[in-house]
Amino acid sequence: MKIVFAGTPDFAATALAALYQAGHQISLVLSQPDRPAGRGMSLQASPVKRLALEHGTEVFQPLNLKDEEAQARLRREAPDVMVVAAYGLLLPQAVLDIPRLGCLNIHASLLPRWRGAAPIHRAILAGDRESGVCIMAMEAGLDTGPVLLRRAEPILETDTTALLHDRLAVLGGELIVEALAGLEAGKLVAQPQEEAGAVYAAKLSKGEAPLDWRQSAEVLSRQVRAFNPFPGATANLGGNVLKIWNGVAEAGEGNPGQVLEVTRQGIRVACGQGTLVIRELQKAGGKRLPVAQFLAGHPVQVGQQFSVSVA
């Protein structure tokens, strides 16, 4: 089959690598335009673009796919199928209609739960016990298409978004290779999604980052894990905004936001229910540090109060 691939970040690059490894011929790769990044804010190619160029595959980077010239470019390619993974641009119906066998999306959730932009973050934040990957036949609705393959992945109590992301990326690569084989053999039957279980995974905003110490320690520990690596959960101590990268829920009680114990193993803070033991944190402009190293340069005292308000 003649395959066009569309994707941008590391999640998509893992899937593209699996397709190359399986021996598929990718005739064209679509990725978002290069973006400024780093201290010098120089233009940086996406992980997908870099991988495609390493394999000698032509890369196409339109600003959007509503443009007639971009659509004409894809029609000239005449692909059998288009594989899409975290591309970041909407595919209008005119594009969805181009491939002979349609467009397949690699989505990091068990659809219809967590349709949308941030399924991994939202699953951890909600306390879901499992996530997974679906290979979906794309249609005009947001992640509403029928599912060809699905596979679940447990969410561990220690999982951050980064850790779960990496496992689901590998799983996505495995499933898309399996799906293409089944599609080519005519053995796959797409199953419509049940609308009753649909939940939307809205994109994360920095406004969600502050910890509300009136919440339970369990809720706050999930927030810390879900916001790692982006945007990072935050807390205000004495007017200093800290990023909290690792926090474990434990038993205990006290006034929400109050520091109950300070050791080299953790800073114990009272929550609405239980306590959150902070084990890794970062001061503005500083580095992420284990608590013992952080305390060496930034002492914290028992009785200090984290701001409770998240406004």
N, C-alpha and C positions, 0 to 999 in steps of 0.2 A: 504493500500500500504506500501511496505517496502521502507523507505526513507533514503538516505545518504545525509548529509548536508555538504557543503564546504564553509567556510568563516573565516574571521580573526578579523576585527575591530568591533567597537561598532555598526556600521550600520548593519553588519551581525548578531551580537548578538541580536539585536532587532527583526529581522526576525525569528531567531531560537526560541526566547522566545515566539513569536506568534504561532509558530508551536507546541511547547510544550503546550501552553495554550489551543490550539484547540483540543488537545488530540491525535495528531499524534505520532506515534512511530518512533523515529529516531534510526536506528540501528547502525549508525556509523557517527562520525563527523570528517571532515578533517579541519585542520587549519595549518597555517604556523608554522615552528619551533619557539620555545621560543627565544626571542631576549633580549640582554642586555638593561637595561633601569634604570633610576633613578640615583641618585648621586653615588651610589655604583656600578652601571652598572652590577647589578646581573640579571640573566636570569628571564624574566617575561613571564608568560603565556598570550596568547591573550584573549580578552574578550569572544570570542566564546569558547575557550578551557575551561575557568573557568566556564562558564554557563553549558557546556556539562557535566563536571565533577560533578557539583552540582546536575545534574539530573541522574547521574549514567550511562551516555552514554560513550562508548569507544571512545577515540580520537586517530586519526592517523595523524602523522605529517611528511610526506615525504618531502625531499628536493626539489623534482620535481616529476611530474607525467609521465615523459618520461621513467622512470626506469621500467623495466619489472617486478621487484618484487612488486613495488607499484601498477602497473596495475593488477597483479595477485591477490593482496590483495582485490582490488575492485571487480574483477570478482567472487571471492569466496563469497563476500557479496551478489551478485546477486540482486541488488536493482531494484525496479520497476521504481523509478525516483530519480534523483539527483538534489538537489536544491543548487544553487551557488549564493553567495552574497559577493562581495568584497573579494574574496579569495586571490587574489594576485599572483596566479600561473596559467600558461596557461594549458588548458586542451587539450591534443592532441586528434586526431580523435579516436584513440584506446580507450580512456576513454569516449569520447562522445557516443561511440557505446555500452557501457556496459549496462546502464539502459534500461529496457524494453520499457519505455515511454520517454526515452531521458533525457536530462539535461535542467533544467529551470534556467534562470538567472534573478535576481532582479536588474534592472538597473535604476539608479537615473537620468533619463532624459526622454524626450518625443522623442524616437527614430523615425527617424534616426538622429535627431539633438543631438549633443554631445555624439557620440560614444567615448569610451576610458576611461582613468584613472581618469579624474577630471571634471566630468560633472557638479557638483554643483558649483564649483569655476568658471568655464568658463561661465555658464549661468548668474551668477551675474556680472561678469566682462564685459560681452557683453551687459548688460542692458536688458536682456530678461524679459518680463513681467510675464512669467510663466515657471515652470519646471514641474516635475512630476515623475512618476514611470512606467516602463514597465516590464512586465513579458515576457521574450523572450525565445523561444526555441533555444538553443545554437547550433551553427555550427562552422566550422573551422575559418571563418572570424571573425574579431574583431567587436563584437556587431552587426553583420549583420543578425542575424537569425530572423525568422518571430515572430511577436508579438501576444501573446495570450490575454493579458489584458493591458490596459493603463489607467492612471488616472492623470489629471492635478492638479497642486498645484500653486496658485498665488505666485509670488515673491514680497514681500512687500518692500517698500522703505527703511525700517529699517533692512531688513534681512542681517545677516552675513552668511557666509558659515556654521558656527556652528548652528545657529538657523534653517536655511533651511534644513540642514542635519538631524536634529532631527525630524522635521516634515515628511520628506521623508522616514526616517527609519521606523517610525510608519506606514506610508502609504504602504511601501513595505511589512511589516508584514501582514497587512490586505489583500493586493492583492495576496500574495502567498498562503494564506489560501483559498481565493476564487478560485484561479486558480487550486489548487489541487482538490478541490471539483468538479469543472467543468471538469477537466481532467478525474477524476475517473468516472464521470457520462457520459462521452463522449459528452459533450455539448459545448466544446470549439473548435473554428476553428482559427488556426493561420493565421494572415494576413501578407503577405510579406511586407518588408519595401520598401518605395520609395527612390531610390538612389538619386534622384534629391535634396532632402533636407539634405543629409548627411553632417555632420560637425564633425570634430575630436576634442576631448577634451584632449589636451596634458597635461601630468603631469606638475604641477607647479614647477618652479625652483626658487631658492633664487635670481638668477640674475634678475628676474622680480619684485622683492620686492621694489626697490627704486622708489619713486615718482618723476615724471618729471613735475615740476611746470609749464612748458609751455603748458601742457595739460589743458583741461577745468576742473573746479572744480567738475562737474558732473562725468567725467571720473575718477578723483582721488578718489572721495567718493566711487565709485563702487569698485575701486582697494582696498581701505581700507577694505571694507566689504567682498570682495572676499578672501582676504588674512588673515582673522580672523576666525579661530585661527592659521593657518599655511600658510605661514612662517612669516606673519606679514609684513605689508607695512613699509618701512623705509624712513627716511629723514635725511639729514646731516645739522646740525646747529652748526656753529663754530667749525667744526672738530669732533663733537660728533654725532654718529649715533643713532638716536632715532627710536623706533618702534611706529607707529601711529595706534591705535586700534579703534578710533572712530573719524570720521571727516564728517561734514555735509556741503554740497554745499549750498552757499548763494550768493546773488548778491554782487557786488562790483568790484573794479578794482584797479590795481597797477602793479608794476614791478613783474613779476613772481618770487615767492619765498620770497618776502619781507613780513615781519611781519607788519601788518597794525594796529592791535589792540590786547591788552592783558588784559583780564579780568578773574575773577574767573570762568566764564562760558565757556571761550574758547579762543584759540589763533587764530586770524584771519590772514590767509596767502593768498596773492594774487596769482592767477593762470593765465593761458593763457586766460581764460574767467571765470569770477566770482571769488569767494573766497572760501577757505576751512577753516571751523572753527573746529579746533582740540579740542576735548573734553576729550580724554583719550590717554595717551602716556606712554612711558617707556624708561628710560635710560639704556644703556648697563650695565648688571649686577644688575639692579634694578628691582623693581616691577611695574606692570601695575598700573597706578594711574590716578584718575580723575584730570583734569587740575588744579584745585585749590590746591590739595595736591602736585602735581608736582612742581608748581610754588613756593611753600613754601620753597622747598629745592634747586630749580634750576631756578632762575629768568630768564625770557625772556623779552627783551626790544623791544618796537616799533622801527622799522627801521632795526632790525637785518635781515640778509639775509640767507635763506636756500639755499644750493647748488642746482643749477638748473641742472647741469650735472648729468646723471645717470650712467656714465661710471665707 
